[in-house]
Amino acid sequence: MKTNTKTWVTGLALFSLFFGAGNLILPPLLGFQGGKAWPLILLGFALSAVIIPILGIQAHARLQGTMFDFGKKVNKTFALGYCFLVYAISISLPAPRTASVTHEIALGPWTGVSPWITAIVYFILVYIFVVNRSRLLELIGKWLTPIIVLILLAIFGVALLDFGPLTQDPAMAAPFFDGVLEGYHTFDAIGSVVVGGVIIVSLQLDGNTDHGVNKKIIGRAGWIAGMGLLIIYAGLLYSGALMEGLFPADISRADLLNGLSEQTLGRTAQLFLSVLVSLACFTTAVGIVTGTADFFKWYFKDSQMAFRITALIGCILGVLMGQFNVAYIIAVAMPALMLIYPVTIVLILLNLLPSRWASATVFRAVVVTTLLFSLPDLLISLGLLEKEAPWLAWLPLAEYGMGWVLPALISLIFSIGFNNKKPPK
């Protein structure tokens, strides 16, 4: 396959691996609640759900390694612990959530089947795709992604032509920061360090062994996926905003997505939406389970048995956790996200810095600072600390759940300056 064709196929596959349950159900409700402020919400959402994830893919293209390489400059123990934690979160929360969304929107309303049946069949198919991963990019990039995009464009087109103008003021005090934090729930920054490795291994299995060529393919594919995500998010957000007054203010994410599709595509909407949700969620689940299995295959010295066992465990966890409804899984995920998402963001950015600025000292200073100042947000999300605690007032952005940002930036500047002043050995 020619390099340009391979780049586009890889870019479409990346888009589809990113675009899953959260990516579908989160933006419409943000737009519905944001009204006229939807561009500001989109800016915040795009920061955490598009820009950072695509930078994660660029970091993977540069490293040409595994997730372990993202954190090894801190130290090997931290890198291993980070990998285990991210993969544990990934197969326990976002992967099962894809089955839950598929049941609530795509299968439950049509068939009335038990969530158990949905999850079992769903993850049997996921396992089949994972163990046949040599054709993963071709199957997802050539066939599944175009179908997803065409259905979404149909929804956006009708919404733009038939609804508007916007008159509703935002139902949120800080639209930009609400957009950033809601972007956490897509898991896309975490997804970038998971599926980036999947793309690297899949290219190698497909006969692409030139690291220089692979670096170009992955780097360009990342931007293709990023532009696709940005366009789709903008469409979903704006379409949600155009639904103002048509639904109750406390409507759930899943119900709004159902309502949006029915308003735009009519009574046949549920069929289209079912196909869309099933495909979008399925490709993401495949990417998460494959990435986790790849890591344990590497950890156990290229053991194919470890790959298959991990994939099986991931699918079993998917069946067990996929029984819970979407709202519950999102709520359970919040504490984990408030701790692991900031660390993932800084690791992505640090791995993109010029090597003269990205010493082990800089990595350690910034990561430790980020972890320390993420703890209040973790405690707040667990209900162990009041958001209005007086001692948090001195920490900039703490009220928005982003109190770690300024300390991390200060530690980066000071550690780079300190490192550069050290005399050469």
Summary of the structure (lengths in Angstrom):
residues: 425
radius of gyration: 21.1
end to end distance: 47.9
largest distance: 72.4
contacts: 1591
relative contact order: 0.18
helix: 80%
strand: 0%
